[in-house]
Each structure stands twice: as structure tokens, then as C-alpha cells.
Amino acid sequence: MISALVLVADPGDADALDRLADSLGALVAGVAAGLVGDAVIVAAAMDPGVDTIADATGASLVVMPPGANPWVAGAALARRDWVLCLEAGDVPGDGWIRTLDRFVGTAGADALGRLSRPHASLATRLAVWAEAM
């Protein structure tokens, strides 16, 4: 199993909560598949909306100290041996569960894997959603 770390770099941004919800929502399939065991939200500053989402989803929340490495701050609360690092708004593509499951099952303890997916703005995501309807 893995811990998912989701960075909210600017909690005050108007789209920050939507992006966070997109990322956490995408992880539900990984939870159902038995791959994702827990989530840690790493925020650059305290925000009531982020706190509410963390509470509602059962995710841990860490507010990183100024100048701290967000991934180190999040990994300190991770409960699994492997971590998946996402920025709010990142949504893993098709096949991500199979890919990460294979990686976790075959990689050595010091391995580093990378999934790359460009961030899409809210307007772009809505346009893609509208086209699919």
C-alpha cells in the first residue's frame, strides 16, 4: 500500500479547494483497489476549507513551516512505506493503479518512480467534461 501526499501550495487561491477535491477524488479508485492506504494533505498555510476537506475525507493535514520541503513534511505523517506525491489538481491517468501496484511490488526500497501529467485549469477540465457529456 501507499500513502498519497497532496500539496496545496496556495490554499488562498480561488481554485485550490476544487483542485484538492479533484486529486482526492481520483484516489478513491486506488483505495477501493487496496493500493492507497491513507492520504496526507500538505498545505502551505492554514485554511479552513482545506481543514474541512481533510476532516471530511479522513486525510491527515500538515501545515508546513515556511521554507520547509513539503514532501518531507507530508512523509512524516505517512503511514505506508511508499508515497505518491501529487500537487492539488493532479489526477493520475488511466492505468495508474496497475502501474503503481507493479512498481511497489518490484522496486527496491530506494527506488523513485515518476508519473507525469500536466495540470489543467478548472476551465479546461470543465470543457473536457462538457465535451464528454
C-alpha positions in Angstrom: 0.0 0.0 0.0 1.0 3.6 -0.5 0.3 6.9 1.2 -0.8 9.7 -1.0 0.6 13.2 -0.3 -1.3 16.1 -1.9 0.3 19.5 -1.8 -1.9 22.6 -1.7 0.8 25.2 -2.4 -1.6 28.2 -2.3 -4.7 27.5 -0.1 -5.9 31.0 -0.7 -6.2 30.5 -4.4 -9.8 30.5 -5.6 -9.4 27.1 -7.3 -7.3 25.5 -4.6 -10.2 23.6 -3.0 -11.6 22.3 -6.3 -8.1 21.1 -7.3 -7.7 19.4 -4.0 -11.1 17.7 -4.4 -10.1 16.5 -7.9 -6.9 14.9 -6.7 -8.5 13.3 -3.6 -11.5 12.1 -5.7 -9.1 10.4 -8.2 -7.6 8.4 -5.3 -10.8 6.7 -4.4 -10.3 4.1 -7.0 -6.9 3.4 -5.6 -8.4 3.0 -2.1 -11.0 0.6 -3.5 -8.3 -1.4 -5.2 -6.4 -1.7 -2.0 -3.4 0.3 -3.2 -3.9 3.7 -1.4 -4.0 3.2 2.3 -4.1 6.8 3.5 -3.8 10.4 2.4 -1.9 13.4 3.8 -2.7 16.9 2.7 0.2 19.3 2.9 -0.8 22.9 3.0 1.5 26.0 2.7 -0.8 27.8 5.2 -3.7 27.0 7.4 -7.0 27.3 5.6 -10.5 26.4 7.0 -11.6 24.9 3.7 -8.6 22.7 3.4 -9.1 21.7 7.1 -12.8 20.8 6.3 -11.8 18.7 3.3 -9.2 16.8 5.4 -11.7 16.2 8.1 -14.4 15.0 5.7 -12.1 12.6 3.8 -10.2 11.2 6.8 -6.9 12.6 5.4 -4.2 13.8 7.7 -3.3 17.5 7.4 0.0 19.1 7.9 0.7 22.8 7.6 4.4 23.1 6.6 6.7 25.6 8.2 7.9 28.4 6.0 10.8 27.2 3.8 10.2 23.5 4.6 10.2 20.8 2.0 6.5 19.9 1.5 7.2 16.3 0.7 9.4 15.8 3.8 6.6 17.4 5.9 4.0 15.1 4.4 6.1 12.0 4.6 6.5 12.5 8.3 2.7 11.7 8.7 2.6 9.0 6.0 1.7 5.5 7.4 2.9 3.4 4.5 6.3 2.5 3.1 5.7 4.2 -0.3 4.4 7.7 -1.0 2.7 9.1 -4.1 3.4 12.8 -4.3 0.7 14.9 -6.1 0.1 18.6 -6.3 -3.6 19.7 -5.9 -5.2 19.3 -9.3 -3.1 16.3 -10.3 -5.3 13.5 -11.5 -3.4 10.2 -12.3 -4.2 8.9 -15.8 -5.7 5.6 -16.9 -3.8 2.6 -15.7 -2.2 4.4 -12.7 -3.3 1.8 -10.2 -1.9 -1.1 -12.2 1.3 0.9 -12.8 1.9 1.8 -9.2 0.9 -1.7 -7.9 3.5 -3.2 -10.2 6.1 -0.6 -9.2 5.5 -1.2 -5.5 5.7 -4.9 -6.0 9.0 -4.9 -7.9 11.0 -1.8 -7.0 13.8 -1.7 -4.4 13.4 0.3 -1.2 15.5 3.2 -2.6 13.6 3.4 -5.9 12.0 6.6 -7.3 9.2 6.4 -9.9 7.6 9.3 -11.7 4.2 9.7 -13.2 3.9 12.9 -15.2 0.7 14.7 -16.0 0.2 18.3 -16.9 -2.0 20.4 -14.7 -5.2 21.5 -16.3 -7.1 24.7 -15.2 -10.7 24.5 -14.0 -11.9 25.9 -17.3 -10.0 23.2 -19.3 -11.4 20.5 -17.0 -14.9 21.8 -17.4 -14.5 22.0 -21.2 -13.3 18.4 -21.3 -16.2 17.3 -19.1 -18.7 19.2 -21.2 -17.4 17.5 -24.4 -17.8 14.1 -22.8 -21.4 14.7 -22.0 
